Amino acid sequence: MQEYTDNSTRLGWLLNPQDQQVEIFRRDSPKKVLSVLTQMEAENVLTGFALTRQNIL
């Protein structure tokens, strides 16, 4: 994921279904790890795009 952010990717999600976690990568921000999600939104990168827990893990 670091390679993607180094090459101007604005938002990246690394899904880990085994641990039920999502790592969120943003340009110029530290990685964020979340667990027990119900929904993820793509913020202002893909307006209106969201994944629900059923689709994620």
C-alpha atoms as one frame of an Amber mdcrd trajectory, in Angstrom:
protein
   0.000   0.000   0.000   2.919   2.322   0.589   3.781   2.094  -3.101   0.246
   3.158  -4.020   0.275   6.166  -1.709   3.770   7.084  -2.907   2.310   7.209
  -6.425  -0.531   9.613  -5.576  -3.318   7.230  -4.558  -5.561   9.325  -2.332
  -7.266   6.508  -0.414  -6.540   2.806  -0.001  -8.275   0.090   1.998  -6.522
  -3.142   2.888  -9.183  -5.614   4.030  -8.245  -8.425   6.403 -11.270 -10.716
   6.819  -9.414 -13.171   9.050  -8.790 -10.530  11.749 -11.900  -8.532  10.784
  -9.829  -5.386  10.366  -9.414  -2.728   7.735  -6.249  -0.711   7.280  -6.947
   2.716   5.815  -4.191   4.503   3.933  -4.354   8.161   2.937  -1.769  10.318
   1.283   0.164  12.383   3.843  -1.509  10.636   6.812  -0.490   7.750   9.038
  -2.125   4.369   8.519  -5.326   3.816  10.497  -6.506   0.350  11.581 -10.180
  -0.205  12.327 -12.088  -3.262  13.452 -15.733  -4.195  13.870 -16.865  -1.960
  11.048 -20.430  -1.730   9.882 -19.800   0.573   6.923 -16.903   2.296   5.172
 -17.326   5.354   2.999 -14.901   6.561   0.359 -15.197  10.102   1.699 -14.587
  12.751  -0.937 -12.564  10.396  -3.175 -15.584   8.485  -4.538 -18.596  10.485
  -3.438 -21.501   8.235  -2.493 -19.474   4.990  -2.548 -19.740   2.836   0.574
 -19.167  -0.777   1.581 -21.258  -2.446   4.253 -19.912  -5.068   6.623 -21.677
  -7.869   4.733 -19.724  -6.906   1.604 -16.416  -6.373   3.394 -15.772  -9.294
   5.737
